Amino acid sequence: MMYHPHVHIVTTGGLTELNKWVEKDEDFFIPVKVMSKVFRGKFLYYLKQEKLDFYGKNKYLENPASYNNLIQELYNKDWIVYCKEPFNNANCVIQYLGRYTHRVAISNERILEVTDETVTFKWRDYKDENKMKEMTVTIEEFIRRFLLHILPPHFMKIRYYGILGNRNKKKKLLKCKILTRTKIYKKEKLPIPELLKKVLGKGFNLCPCCKKGHMVLPNTS
């Protein structure tokens, strides 16, 4: 639940200006060491364009010399960009990204105990062989961490670019599918009950208590 902003690059190929598909090479789409340096340069360049306010222990950075020293230290550090091989199929990508894009900071099942003063929850320690552990923090600290995951007004959580950008997306994706010999499915325009049945299963509207009654969608016409 700590503050951890990061960027996902999904595609491992793209269209050229001549509408030719460029595939990743045998190693990877972008060499990780090159991407680390480029990301560091871009991030710090745009950071320097911002007018920042400093508080508390960072108040000393209001001094231009101190701030410039910090920026220079960041330029001298080796930044780490984590890369992994692409997933097997689109479903795996959706499941992976869905954990970031469509979930809150923590699920209810991970919260083990709540008292008047503390919250105890489960967390995974990736530095210790991915072991599940328990952590207890004060209510104030838990709320602070939770609020870190609430986006500011007008902040876009997901941005699309390139072949996934809104402009000409349909044409670009169709072109990509043709060039990569990907099967093209026609969209089905089903009534909402039929669509829910197809996605969630036959008993999607079965009452969770009695297992007999069915929920009925109201007539909105």
C-alpha positions in Angstrom: 0.0 0.0 0.0 3.0 2.3 -0.2 3.2 5.0 -2.9 4.5 3.2 -6.0 3.9 5.0 -9.3 5.0 3.0 -12.4 4.3 2.7 -16.1 3.3 -0.4 -18.1 4.3 -0.8 -21.7 2.1 -3.5 -23.2 2.9 -3.9 -26.8 6.0 -5.6 -28.2 5.7 -4.2 -31.7 4.0 -1.4 -33.6 3.2 0.2 -36.9 5.7 2.3 -38.9 4.8 5.4 -40.9 4.5 3.1 -43.9 1.9 0.9 -42.1 4.4 -2.0 -41.7 4.4 -4.1 -38.6 7.6 -4.0 -36.6 8.1 -7.1 -34.5 10.4 -7.4 -31.4 13.8 -8.9 -32.0 15.1 -12.1 -30.5 16.2 -10.4 -27.3 13.3 -8.0 -26.4 11.3 -5.0 -27.7 13.5 -2.4 -25.9 16.9 -3.2 -24.3 16.3 -2.7 -20.5 19.6 -0.8 -19.9 18.8 1.7 -22.7 15.2 2.1 -21.5 16.5 2.8 -17.9 18.7 5.7 -19.1 16.0 7.1 -21.4 13.4 7.0 -18.7 15.8 8.7 -16.2 16.6 11.4 -18.7 12.9 12.1 -19.7 11.7 12.0 -16.1 14.3 14.4 -14.7 14.0 16.7 -17.7 10.2 17.2 -17.1 10.7 17.3 -13.3 13.0 20.3 -13.7 10.2 22.1 -15.7 7.8 21.9 -12.7 7.5 24.5 -9.9 7.5 22.4 -6.8 6.6 23.2 -3.2 8.7 21.7 -0.4 7.6 21.0 3.2 9.0 19.4 6.4 12.3 17.7 6.1 12.4 18.6 2.4 12.2 22.3 3.0 15.9 22.8 2.4 15.3 22.0 -1.3 13.8 25.4 -1.8 17.4 26.5 -2.0 18.3 26.3 -5.7 21.8 25.0 -5.0 20.4 22.2 -2.8 17.8 21.3 -5.4 20.3 21.3 -8.3 22.6 19.0 -6.2 19.7 16.6 -5.7 18.9 16.5 -9.4 22.6 15.9 -10.2 22.7 13.0 -7.7 19.7 11.5 -9.4 21.4 11.8 -12.8 24.4 10.0 -11.5 22.4 7.0 -10.1 21.6 4.0 -12.2 17.8 3.8 -12.4 16.2 0.4 -12.5 13.5 -0.4 -15.1 12.0 -3.8 -14.7 11.2 -5.7 -17.9 9.7 -9.1 -18.4 8.9 -11.3 -21.4 5.4 -10.7 -22.9 2.5 -12.8 -21.7 1.2 -15.8 -23.6 -2.1 -14.2 -24.7 -4.4 -11.3 -24.3 -6.3 -12.8 -21.4 -3.1 -13.0 -19.3 -2.5 -9.3 -20.0 -6.0 -8.4 -19.0 -5.7 -10.4 -15.7 -2.4 -8.9 -14.9 -3.3 -5.3 -15.6 -6.7 -5.6 -14.0 -5.0 -6.0 -10.6 -3.7 -2.5 -11.1 -6.4 -0.7 -13.0 -9.7 -1.9 -11.5 -9.0 -2.7 -7.9 -8.7 -0.5 -4.8 -5.6 -0.2 -2.6 -6.3 -3.4 -0.7 -9.0 -6.1 -0.9 -11.3 -6.9 2.1 -9.9 -10.4 2.3 -6.4 -9.1 3.1 -7.7 -7.2 6.2 -7.4 -9.5 9.1 -8.4 -7.4 12.1 -9.6 -3.8 12.8 -9.6 -2.4 16.3 -10.2 1.1 17.6 -6.6 1.9 17.2 -5.0 -0.5 14.7 -5.5 -2.4 11.4 -3.8 -5.7 10.7 -3.5 -7.0 7.1 -1.7 -9.5 5.0 1.1 -8.5 2.6 3.6 -10.3 0.4 7.3 -9.8 1.0 8.9 -10.1 -2.4 12.4 -9.8 -0.9 11.8 -12.9 1.2 10.7 -15.6 -1.4 7.2 -14.0 -1.8 6.2 -15.1 1.7 2.8 -13.8 3.0 3.2 -11.9 6.2 1.1 -9.8 8.6 1.5 -6.1 9.4 -0.2 -4.0 12.0 -0.4 -0.2 11.6 -2.3 2.5 13.3 -5.7 3.5 11.9 -4.2 6.9 10.9 -1.3 5.2 9.0 -3.7 2.8 7.3 -5.9 5.7 6.1 -2.8 7.6 4.9 -1.6 4.7 2.8 -5.1 4.1 1.4 -5.5 7.7 0.4 -2.2 7.5 -1.6 -4.2 5.4 -4.1 -7.0 7.9 -4.7 -6.2 9.9 -7.8 -6.3 13.7 -7.7 -9.0 15.5 -9.7 -8.6 15.3 -13.5 -5.8 12.8 -13.2 -5.9 10.0 -15.8 -5.3 6.6 -14.4 -4.9 4.9 -17.8 -3.6 6.6 -20.9 -3.5 5.1 -24.4 -0.9 6.0 -27.0 0.3 4.7 -30.4 -1.9 2.0 -31.9 -4.1 2.1 -28.8 -4.6 5.9 -28.9 -8.2 7.1 -29.5 -7.4 8.7 -32.9 -7.9 6.2 -35.7 -7.7 3.4 -33.2 -10.2 1.2 -35.1 -8.3 1.5 -38.3 -4.9 1.0 -36.7 -5.9 -2.1 -34.7 -7.6 -3.6 -37.8 -4.4 -3.0 -39.8 -2.3 -4.6 -37.0 -4.5 -7.7 -36.9 -4.3 -8.1 -40.7 -0.5 -7.8 -40.7 -0.1 -10.2 -37.8 -2.7 -12.6 -39.1 -4.8 -12.3 -35.9 -8.3 -13.6 -36.1 -10.9 -10.9 -36.4 -14.1 -11.3 -34.4 -17.3 -9.4 -35.2 -18.9 -7.7 -32.2 -22.1 -9.2 -31.0 -24.9 -6.8 -30.1 -26.8 -8.8 -27.5 -29.5 -7.7 -25.0 -28.0 -7.0 -21.6 -29.5 -10.2 -20.0 -28.0 -12.3 -22.8 -24.7 -10.6 -22.5 -24.5 -11.1 -18.7 -25.4 -14.7 -19.2 -22.7 -15.2 -21.7 -20.0 -13.5 -19.6 -21.0 -14.6 -16.1 -22.7 -17.9 -16.7 -26.3 -19.3 -16.8 -27.0 -18.6 -13.1 -25.8 -15.0 -13.0 -29.1 -13.7 -11.7 -29.7 -16.5 -9.2 -30.4 -15.3 -5.6 -27.3 -15.8 -3.6 -29.3 -16.6 -0.5 -32.1 -19.1 -1.5 -30.5 -20.3 -4.7 -33.9 -20.5 -6.3 -35.3 -17.0 -7.0 -34.0 -14.9 -9.9 -33.2 -11.2 -10.0 -35.1 -9.4 -12.8 -33.8 -6.4 -14.6 -36.3 -3.5 -14.5 -37.9 -2.3 -17.7 -36.1 0.9 -18.5 -38.0 1.7 -21.7 
